[in-house]
Amino acid sequence: MIVSDRNSQPSERKQNEELVAFVTGRLMHLGMGGPSEDLAHGVGDLLTTYRRILPHLDGAAPDYATGVADGLGQALRYIAAGYRHHPDYKPYFAPQAPATVAEWPA
């Protein structure tokens, strides 16, 4: 999707790339040593995995990989939500409503 209007949101791919950049930027501000360093490494591992999966999702059918990407993306959204008052936070970084059992394919 090409964004043609300033009021429209960027494509899902662009939103995900911006989410990764935002969370990566927040990691740079965590102190090193102790629990903060452990947290930074764990979140860094999530980001690395998410970055590897994202380029392969355009046009992909729902399957295990897209489910993993959705789960990782949701985890990163929850991390970003902790920084929702940051001036670079965007509303589309907010966690998405989880699917309900009724929405699962039969």
Stockholm file with secondary structure:
# STOCKHOLM 1.0

chainA/1-106         MIVSDRNSQPSERKQNEELVAFVTGRLMHLGMGGPSEDLAHGVGDLLTTYRRILPHLDGAAPDYATGVADGLGQALRYIAAGYRHHPDYKPYFAPQAPATVAEWPA
#=GR chainA/1-106 SS CCCCSTTSCCCHHHHHHHHHHHHHHHHTTSCSSTHHHHHHHHHHHHHHHHHHHGGGCTTCCSSHHHHHHHHHHHHHHHHHHTTTTSTTCCGGGSCCCCCCGGGSCC
#=GC SS_cons         CCCCSTTSCCCHHHHHHHHHHHHHHHHTTSCSSTHHHHHHHHHHHHHHHHHHHGGGCTTCCSSHHHHHHHHHHHHHHHHHHTTTTSTTCCGGGSCCCCCCGGGSCC
//
